[in-house]
Amino acid sequence: MKLERVVLTNFRQYFGEQQVRLSQDYERNVTVFHGMNGAGKTSFFAAINWCLYGEGVEGIGQIISKEAVRCADIGDEVCAKVVVTFIHEGQRYVASRQLKGVKQADGTVRERPDIEFLLMRTRYDGQSVRVENPIGTMNAILPVNVRTYFLFDGEKIDNF
């Protein structure tokens, strides 16, 4: 599995759509995220885990961007979405997970319980097809019990 691109829309402090392309260079194939505390490094890491596995957001607070909620009118739908594009065994996949909610009169969001997870695979002819068992396919590509060795928070490198 090789990550190509991550798109975050209204995920935590990422307001609007933010896109990151990861290194695809054969020799310079590492992408490093460096920044001040609170800049969004941990949220970016959580977004990838949340998108691919529905995990990694426990205890980090509201997922839907507070700025997106602030800009919405009462009764408007607001959503957080993460899209991860990756290559596995020569095939391109696009995973997306979305959480929707409705802005309430008190300024909070009533989140809908149905979080949408979608996994698409690009066929050799260029057509995208929906993967019928997205969770099982993700676990076949990168099993949830070994993902922590592939996707890990650099702040915890001393414990690795």
matplotlib code that plots the C-alpha trace (Angstrom):
import matplotlib.pyplot as plt

x = [0.0, 1.4, -0.5, -0.8, -3.1, -5.2, -8.1, -9.6, -12.9, -14.0, -12.1, -11.2, -9.1, -9.0, -11.7, -12.9, -11.0, -7.3, -5.3, -1.9, 0.0, 2.5, 5.9, 5.7, 9.4, 11.2, 14.3, 12.9, 9.8, 9.2, 6.9, 7.5, 5.0, 6.6, 5.0, 4.1, 1.9, -1.7, -0.9, -2.8, -0.2, -2.0, -5.4, -4.0, -2.8, -6.1, -7.9, -6.1, -6.9, -10.5, -10.9, -9.4, -10.6, -13.2, -10.8, -8.3, -10.7, -11.6, -10.9, -9.9, -13.1, -15.5, -14.7, -16.6, -14.7, -15.9, -15.4, -17.6, -20.3, -19.9, -20.3, -23.4, -27.0, -29.2, -30.7, -27.9, -26.1, -22.4, -20.0, -16.5, -15.0, -11.6, -10.6, -7.4, -6.0, -3.6, -2.0, -2.0, -0.6, -0.7, -4.3, -5.5, -8.1, -10.0, -11.3, -13.7, -15.4, -17.9, -19.7, -22.8, -24.6, -27.2, -26.4, -28.7, -30.0, -27.5, -24.6, -23.8, -24.1, -26.4, -24.4, -26.1, -25.3, -24.7, -21.1, -20.6, -17.6, -16.9, -14.0, -13.6, -11.1, -9.9, -10.0, -7.3, -9.6, -9.7, -13.3, -13.9, -16.0, -17.4, -15.8, -18.7, -17.0, -14.9, -14.0, -13.0, -10.9, -9.2, -8.3, -7.0, -4.8, -3.6, -5.0, -6.2, -4.1, -0.8, -1.8, -0.1, 3.3, 2.5, 0.5, 2.0, 2.2, 5.9, 5.5, 5.3, 8.4, 10.3, 7.7, 7.8]
y = [0.0, 3.4, 6.5, 9.0, 11.8, 12.8, 15.3, 16.7, 18.6, 20.3, 17.8, 19.3, 22.5, 21.8, 24.2, 23.8, 21.4, 20.8, 18.5, 16.9, 14.9, 12.5, 11.8, 9.4, 9.7, 6.4, 7.6, 10.4, 8.5, 9.9, 12.8, 14.5, 16.7, 19.2, 22.1, 23.9, 22.4, 22.8, 23.1, 19.9, 17.1, 14.8, 15.6, 14.8, 11.4, 10.8, 11.7, 8.9, 6.3, 7.5, 7.3, 3.9, 2.2, 4.4, 4.6, 7.1, 9.9, 8.8, 11.6, 14.3, 16.3, 17.4, 15.9, 18.5, 21.7, 24.3, 27.0, 25.1, 24.9, 28.6, 29.6, 27.4, 28.6, 26.9, 23.8, 23.5, 20.3, 20.3, 17.5, 16.3, 14.2, 12.5, 10.9, 8.8, 7.7, 4.8, 2.2, -1.5, -4.3, -2.0, -0.9, 2.5, 2.7, 5.7, 5.4, 8.0, 8.5, 11.2, 12.3, 14.6, 16.7, 19.5, 22.8, 23.4, 26.7, 26.6, 26.4, 22.8, 20.0, 17.0, 14.4, 11.7, 8.2, 6.8, 7.5, 6.9, 4.7, 4.1, 2.2, 2.5, 0.6, 1.8, -1.0, -1.5, 0.1, 3.3, 2.8, 3.1, 0.4, 0.3, -2.4, -4.4, -5.3, -2.2, -3.1, -6.6, -5.3, -2.7, -5.4, -7.6, -4.8, -3.6, -5.6, -3.4, -5.3, -4.4, -0.9, 0.7, -0.4, 1.3, 4.3, 5.6, 9.0, 10.2, 11.7, 8.2, 7.0, 6.4, 3.7, 2.1]
z = [0.0, -1.0, -0.1, -3.0, -1.8, 1.1, 0.9, 4.0, 4.0, 7.2, 9.3, 12.7, 12.1, 8.3, 7.1, 3.5, 1.2, 1.9, -0.3, 0.3, -2.3, -0.8, -2.4, -5.4, -6.2, -6.3, -4.4, -2.3, -1.2, 2.3, 3.1, 6.5, 8.3, 10.6, 12.3, 15.5, 18.1, 17.1, 13.4, 12.6, 12.3, 14.7, 13.2, 9.7, 11.1, 12.8, 9.5, 7.6, 10.3, 10.5, 6.7, 6.3, 9.5, 11.2, 14.2, 15.6, 16.5, 20.0, 22.5, 20.0, 20.1, 17.5, 14.0, 12.0, 11.7, 14.2, 11.5, 9.1, 11.8, 12.6, 9.0, 8.5, 9.1, 11.7, 10.1, 7.5, 6.9, 7.7, 7.0, 7.5, 4.8, 4.3, 1.0, 0.8, -2.6, -2.6, -4.8, -3.8, -6.0, -9.0, -8.6, -7.5, -4.7, -3.4, 0.2, 1.6, 4.9, 5.7, 8.8, 8.4, 10.9, 11.2, 12.9, 15.9, 17.2, 20.1, 17.6, 18.1, 15.5, 15.8, 14.1, 12.1, 13.3, 9.7, 8.8, 5.1, 4.1, 0.4, -1.3, -5.0, -7.2, -10.6, -13.1, -15.7, -18.3, -16.2, -14.9, -11.2, -9.5, -6.0, -3.8, -2.3, 0.9, 1.7, 5.4, 4.4, 1.5, 3.6, 6.2, 3.4, 2.1, 5.5, 8.4, 11.3, 13.8, 11.9, 10.7, 13.7, 12.3, 9.0, 10.2, 13.4, 15.1, 15.0, 18.5, 19.8, 17.9, 21.2, 22.1, 18.6]

ax = plt.figure().add_subplot(projection="3d")
ax.plot(x, y, z, "-o")
ax.set_aspect("equal")
plt.show()
